[in-house]
């Protein structure tokens, strides 16, 4: 998998959550999100409990609230869509602050906001406590298709390379007096995007030839083998196990 690769979401630490094996955390987050999605939208109290559980995990991992909230901004497009639902959905209407809103739309908006926010928060906590390289090793340990793991590995490895290429091209444009002020400059930006695509494709071919010359045969060697004890699995399972009763009670009450 190559050397470790730090990312902006990761927050270095030595908490019990950081020390859990990556495949344990991946399985725990997947099960937790599955429980959240399976919870009926009418069980409002259950979503509050899930938020408390995530807050507890963040406290144990020593992740500041500001750090977590700032990275939750990624869900703004979904929030915008949810806000529109009460206005455009059909069915029974109710007046709220002088506005006629759809009851089903309100429930739908709540469903998206609650489940989406909890899912994104769980994912951010996972990324905040697990390095990218460890996540890839965890995916391998969970027996995901090797091709998908390789694609994710290359995306992580060469994402910064492409970003640096874009930055150099931007510097070259500005050094020649170019400024994107309006529609007339879109042609130059389109040509830049095309040039970036061609350079990325050519770089990919060179990398592929270099890998083949070094014996690449379709699979990447596993440098580190991550293992987990029963105690570590039990610690990771605490989050979804604590959330499951709330989901079951939401369906029965």
N, C-alpha and C positions, 0 to 999 in steps of 0.2 A: 504493500500500500504506500510505501514511501515514508518520508519523514512526517512528523506531526505538522498539522496545518491549523493555526489559530484562526478564529473567525470573530466577527464583531459581536455575535450573540453570546459567545462563551465568556464566562466570568471565572477566572482562576480561583480555586479555593480547595480546602481540605476537609469539607464537611462530609458527614455520612452519605449524603446523596451523591456527592462527587465521586466517592470511592466505590459506589456500586458498579458492577460490571455493566457495560453498555447494553447488552442484549436483555438483561433484566429490566433496565429502565425502559427500553423500547417496548417490551411486552407489557409492562405495567401501564405505560401511557396509552397504548393501543386498547387495552382492556378498560381503562378508565373512560376513554372517549366513547367506547362502545356502550358502556353503562349510561353515560350522559345522553347519548343520542337515543337510547332506548327508553329514557324516562318520559312519561307523558307531560305535555307542555302545561297542563293544568296544575301539576304538582310544583307550584312556585317555591314552596319551602325547601324542596329537594335540591333545587339549583343553588339556593342560598347555602345549604350544607356542603355542596360540592365546592363552592367558592371558599368556604372556611377550610376545607381539606387542602385545597391548593395553597391557601395562605399559610397553612401549617407546614407544608412541604417547602415553601419558599423561605420560611423562618428557619427551618432545620438546615436548608442549603445556604443560608446567609445571603439570600438574594434581596437587595433593597427593593422596596415597593416602587420607587421612581424608575429604577432600571427595568422592572417588569412592565410598568404602565407605558413607558416610552415605546417599548417594542410591541405593545398591543395595538399601536396605531396602524399596523399593517392591515387590520380588518376594517378600516374606514369605508372602503367601497361596499362591503357587505352591510355596514351600518346604514349607509345612504340608501341602499336597496330596501332594507327593512323599514326605514322611515316612510318610504313611499307606499308601502303595502296597504296601510289603513285607508289611504285616499283612493286607491285604484281598485281594490278588491270589491267584489259584489257581495250581496247578501244583506242580512240585518244591519241597520245603521244605528249609531248612538251619537248623541251630541256631547262633545268634549271641548270646553272653552269656546263655544260658538261654532265649532267645526263638526261637520257630519262625517263620522268615521265608520268604517266597516268593522263589525265585531270579529269576523273571521280574519280580517286583515290585521287587527290588533293582536290576536292570538298568534297569527303567523309571524308578525314582526317580533313579538316576544320570544317565540320559539327559535328564530334565527339568531337573535341577539344573545340569548342565554346560552344556547348550545355552542354557537360559534365562538363566543368570547371564552367560554370554558375550554373548548378545544384548542384555541390559539394559545391561551395561557399555559395549558399543559405542555404544548409543543415548545413554547418559549422556555419554560423551566427545564425541559429535556435538553434543549440546545445550550442553555446557560450553564449546565452542569456536566456536559459531555463534549469532548473535543470531536471535530469532524472525523478525524482518522479513527477514533474509537467507535463512532457511530457506524462507520463502514465495516469495521471488524464485528460489531454487534449484528449488523445485517447478515454478514457471512455466517455468523454463529447460529442465527435463526433460520438458516438454509433458504434464504431468498435466492431467486435465480441469479447465478453468477454474472450473467450478461448485464442485468440491471445494476448490480453492485459495481461492475466495472464502469458502466456509463456514469453513474453517480460519482465514482472516484475521479474520472477524467474531468467531469464538470467542475469539481472542487479544485482539482489540481491546476487546470488551465483557465479558470474563471478570472483569476487575477492577471494572468498573462494577457488575456484579451482586453481587460480593463486598462492595463498599462499601454497596450497598443492604441486604444482609443484616446488615452491621455496624450500620447506623443503626437497623434494626428491632430488633436485639438490645438496643441502648442504650435505645430507647424502651420495651421491655418491662421492662428492669431499673429504669428510672426510675419505673415504675408499681408497683414492688414485686414483679414476677413472678420466680419462681425455679423452674426445672424440677427438681423433687425426686422425681417418681414418675410413675406411669401417669396420674394425674388431670390432669397438665399436658400430656399428649400432645395433647389437643384443641386447646389454644392453639397448640402448635407446628404442628399440621396446618393450622390456619387461617392461621398465618404463612406456611407453605409455599405455600398457595393464593394468598395476597395477593402473595407474591413472584412467582409465576408470572404473575399478571394484570399486575402492574407491568412485568415483563420483556416480556410480549407487547405491551403498549401502547407501551412504549419502542421496541420493534422496529418497530411500525407507523409511529411518528413518524420514526424514522431512515429507513425505506424511502421515506416521502413526501418527506423532505428530499432524499434521493438522486435521486429521480425529478425533483424540481423543479430539480435541478442538472444534468440531462441524462443520468442513468444509464439505460443501455439493455441491461443484462444482463451487461456485461463491465466489469471494472475497468481503468483505464489503467495501463500499466507505466511507472513513473517512472524506475527504474534498470534498465539492461540489463547483467546480469552475464555476463562472458565468461571463458574460461579458455584458457591456452596449452597446448601439447603437454607442456611441462615440468611444469606444474601437474597435468595429468591423469596424467602418469607418477608424480609424487609421491603422488597420491591412490591410484593403483592399486597402490602398493607393499604395502599391508596385505593386500588379498585375494590378490595375486599370491604373497606369501610364505606365505599359508595354504593355497593350492590344492595344492601338492605334498604337504603332510601329509594332506590329504583323500584324494588319489589313492593314497598309500602305505597309508593305513588300509584301503582296499578291496582292495589287492593282497597285503599281508602276511598 
